[in-house]
């Protein structure tokens, strides 16, 4: 299968993330390999380079690399076949969480909003403390892109999802990252279902920009508070929409019952 050339400087980025933030090297290796799989450097079914070659390329020990591969296998992105090698199983991580969501109903929308309100403020604070300068710049650039789209009256669902995913990765907590990845598809579908009015679009974009700027300033408490306010607004919006939907359904049922009686 065709294999894209990894971007220049990737090994240096792996070393820098592991060294500068004090977290285990295998976590940085895990993130690097997962990113390459996600963007299609290795397609499903493709065999990864040998462990020795990958370790040399990333300038890490084979032990750290094996730990990262085991973690990728645990979420269904690679399959380790002894004697044959390591193969890409899926570009997207699999977690048991995703099995519970076959479609996005009102109850699931509320549950997702509650989950995000609990997790994302802390992820944002961690990202402000642990994210590399390059990651925080990229997050702020996404916020500016959303601001530009909002000023033109457009929606920015995909940029919105990418913004929150980038924060989760910059937080450098693999458990929290995998938890967020477990509801990634649900997050995207629920975001696409949200029909924001122009005022909400502008307000949401501005919140993102304030959050990104607080992270850039390494102001973790401020970033946490801003994300908490943003998530609370989102939850209130979901609850309000659900109440309106229930009222409309009740009114419709009454109208239909009246017609039947007549």
ABEGO torsion letter per residue (X at the ends): XBBBBBBBGAAAAAAAAAAAAGBBAAAAAAAAAAAAAAAGABBBGBBBBBAAAAAAAAGBBAAAAAAAAAAAAAAGABBBBBGAEBBBABABBBBAAAAABABBBAAAAAAAAAAAAAAAAAAAAAAAAABBAAAAAAAAAAAAAAAAAAAAGBBAAAAAAAAAAAAAAAAGBAAAAAAAAAAAAAAAAAAAABBBBAAAAAAAAAAAAAAAAAAAAGBAAAAAAAAAAAAAAAAAAAAAAAAAAAAAAAAAAAAAAAAAAX
